[in-house]
Amino acid sequence: MTHGSQLGSGSSYHRPVMLEQCVEALNIKPDGVYVDVTFGGGGHSLRILEQLREGRLIAFDQDDDARKEAEKIKSRSFTFCQANFMYLKKYLKLNGVTEVDGILADLGISSHQIDSPERGFSTRFDGPLDMRMDKNITQTAAGVLNEYPEEELHKIFGMYGELKNARTAARLVAQQRVNKPFARTEDLKSALREIAPRGKENKYFAQVFQALRIEVNDEMKALENFLHQSGEVLTTGGRLVIMSYHSLEDRMVKNYMNKGKVFGDVEKDFYGNEIKPFETVTRKPIEASEEEISENSRARSAKLRVAEKIEK
């Protein structure tokens, strides 16, 4: 009996971008141990499980809705950890795993999260300014907007949203919140509409929302921690497969794969030889086909990078 017959069907919860390319890049061995650190709706996990026989898959996601999806998978080879992937090593150890053959991360926000107005991730619906991926954390997007000093907002909009007018946006938010605190996504869009580039308002709002989401969920720190731990748990010849959706993430991933560290220069030994744990499999990132982009607009900004662990 193959795993496919035990798994239950894939759901419409989330449409994975570049599904085949991601799974192919893992170079799956039927008896290997693999990790999907961004389970989402389980699209990638289901496809990985189909290729395992004696192997094992451990999936991570901090989102409660993702946990409910994971519970539908009936397979002895599958373990789900409701946790942020920054705790990769800890949860692998709790499950008796110290080395893995492949790690997959799809850093995008899931379609399900975007399509749920009550989560506040989407610029398309009016909803509360929440944006928490883990509902147990206390910080929300409304909290950031209403409580952070103007200077801090300027930094977040500039760094995480890459807004050209980050200072103006921060000043406007600081002025508006005095009269009426920000509570809903429409409040924020109304406040910033006058400074959004004409004809490109939606892209501008998406950048603002991205900045807030990254701050609320401390995504850059989580990614940095995860990247360094992935190098420690991958076995020689193991694959690290990461898909990112904005330049900040992609830069960190590229640096780590090329230099063995997220920031700074590659380390060298006494003789000047570079010390780096990975060999990149793809020199340039893999991008989605025009056909996939036309069917799923989220694929447009996706960049897939693949690296292989080399001997220490």
PECORWO-V204825 format. One record per residue. N is the residue number from 1. RES is the residue in one letter. PHI is phi in degrees with one decimal (* if undefined). Layout:
# PECORWO-V204825
N,RES,PHI
N,RES,PHI
This chain:
# PECORWO-V204825
1,M,*
2,T,-83.6
3,H,-61.1
4,G,-52.7
5,S,-77.5
6,Q,-98.9
7,L,-87.1
8,G,81.4
9,S,-80.2
10,G,-66.4
11,S,-105.8
12,S,-90.1
13,Y,-54.5
14,H,-155.2
15,R,-95.6
16,P,-67.5
17,V,-83.4
18,M,46.4
19,L,-55.1
20,E,-62.9
21,Q,-61.5
22,C,-62.8
23,V,-69.7
24,E,-61.6
25,A,-64.3
26,L,-70.7
27,N,57.1
28,I,-68.7
29,K,-99.3
30,P,-56.1
31,D,-107.6
32,G,-82.3
33,V,-111.9
34,Y,-126.8
35,V,-129.7
36,D,-110.5
37,V,-84.1
38,T,-133.9
39,F,-59.8
40,G,58.0
41,G,-96.0
42,G,87.7
43,G,-57.3
44,H,-68.3
45,S,-59.5
46,L,-60.4
47,R,-69.0
48,I,-64.8
49,L,-59.8
50,E,-60.8
51,Q,-96.7
52,L,-95.7
53,R,-115.1
54,E,-91.3
55,G,-76.0
56,R,-144.6
57,L,-125.1
58,I,-116.2
59,A,-115.3
60,F,-121.6
61,D,-167.8
62,Q,-88.5
63,D,-82.5
64,D,-64.9
65,D,-65.4
66,A,-65.2
67,R,-58.7
68,K,-63.2
69,E,-66.0
70,A,-63.0
71,E,-65.8
72,K,-77.6
73,I,-83.4
74,K,-104.9
75,S,-151.5
76,R,-66.4
77,S,-81.8
78,F,-110.7
79,T,-128.8
80,F,-112.6
81,C,-116.1
82,Q,-84.0
83,A,-161.5
84,N,-70.1
85,F,-66.6
86,M,-70.2
87,Y,-104.3
88,L,-49.0
89,K,-61.3
90,K,-59.9
91,Y,-74.9
92,L,-63.4
93,K,-62.0
94,L,-59.9
95,N,-100.0
96,G,73.3
97,V,-117.1
98,T,-116.6
99,E,-133.2
100,V,-131.2
101,D,-95.5
102,G,-169.5
103,I,-131.5
104,L,-117.6
105,A,-132.8
106,D,-109.2
107,L,-73.5
108,G,-70.4
109,I,-75.6
110,S,-76.7
111,S,-57.1
112,H,-61.5
113,Q,-63.9
114,I,-65.9
115,D,-83.6
116,S,-103.7
117,P,-53.8
118,E,-69.1
119,R,-84.5
120,G,77.7
121,F,-82.8
122,S,-97.0
123,T,-82.5
124,R,-83.2
125,F,-118.9
126,D,-85.1
127,G,-157.6
128,P,-66.3
129,L,-78.9
130,D,-101.5
131,M,70.3
132,R,-83.8
133,M,-80.6
134,D,-111.3
135,K,-68.8
136,N,-81.7
137,I,-76.7
138,T,-91.4
139,Q,-70.6
140,T,-126.1
141,A,-64.0
142,A,-63.3
143,G,-60.1
144,V,-61.1
145,L,-66.0
146,N,-88.5
147,E,-114.9
148,Y,-70.0
149,P,-62.2
150,E,-53.4
151,E,-60.8
152,E,-67.6
153,L,-62.6
154,H,-56.7
155,K,-64.7
156,I,-64.7
157,F,-63.1
158,G,-74.6
159,M,-77.9
160,Y,-90.1
161,G,-103.2
162,E,51.5
163,L,-77.7
164,K,-72.4
165,N,-111.2
166,A,-57.8
167,R,-64.5
168,T,-62.8
169,A,-62.0
170,A,-63.7
171,R,-64.0
172,L,-63.3
173,V,-61.9
174,A,-62.4
175,Q,-71.3
176,Q,-66.7
177,R,-69.3
178,V,-63.1
179,N,-80.8
180,K,-149.2
181,P,-59.1
182,F,-75.3
183,A,-127.8
184,R,-126.1
185,T,-59.7
186,E,-66.3
187,D,-58.6
188,L,-68.9
189,K,-62.9
190,S,-61.1
191,A,-65.1
192,L,-97.2
193,R,-56.7
194,E,-67.7
195,I,-108.7
196,A,-76.5
197,P,-57.5
198,R,-58.0
199,G,84.2
200,K,-123.9
201,E,-57.5
202,N,-62.3
203,K,-64.7
204,Y,-63.4
205,F,-62.0
206,A,-61.1
207,Q,-68.0
208,V,-63.6
209,F,-62.9
210,Q,-59.7
211,A,-59.0
212,L,-66.6
213,R,-61.0
214,I,-63.0
215,E,-67.3
216,V,-57.5
217,N,-97.2
218,D,49.7
219,E,-67.2
220,M,-69.4
221,K,-67.1
222,A,-62.0
223,L,-65.1
224,E,-60.5
225,N,-61.7
226,F,-61.9
227,L,-58.6
228,H,-64.5
229,Q,-70.6
230,S,-62.3
231,G,-64.2
232,E,-77.8
233,V,-97.4
234,L,-72.0
235,T,-81.2
236,T,-56.4
237,G,88.5
238,G,-71.9
239,R,-107.5
240,L,-112.2
241,V,-122.3
242,I,-131.7
243,M,-112.2
244,S,-119.5
245,Y,-126.0
246,H,-144.7
247,S,-61.8
248,L,-60.7
249,E,-64.0
250,D,-59.4
251,R,-63.8
252,M,-64.1
253,V,-64.3
254,K,-60.3
255,N,-59.5
256,Y,-63.8
257,M,-67.3
258,N,-84.4
259,K,-119.5
260,G,80.3
261,K,-149.0
262,V,-73.8
263,F,-124.5
264,G,87.5
265,D,-90.1
266,V,-63.9
267,E,-79.7
268,K,-128.0
269,D,-83.4
270,F,-54.9
271,Y,-93.4
272,G,87.5
273,N,-79.6
274,E,-68.9
275,I,-104.6
276,K,-142.2
277,P,-79.4
278,F,-123.8
279,E,-116.0
280,T,-75.4
281,V,-86.1
282,T,-114.6
283,R,-67.2
284,K,-109.6
285,P,-67.0
286,I,-82.1
287,E,-120.8
288,A,-71.0
289,S,-73.3
290,E,-58.5
291,E,-62.8
292,E,-66.5
293,I,-61.7
294,S,-67.9
295,E,-88.7
296,N,-144.6
297,S,-62.6
298,R,-62.3
299,A,-69.6
300,R,-56.9
301,S,-96.3
302,A,-74.9
303,K,-128.8
304,L,-106.7
305,R,-118.8
306,V,-132.3
307,A,-138.0
308,E,-120.0
309,K,-69.9
310,I,-107.1
311,E,-56.1
312,K,-69.0
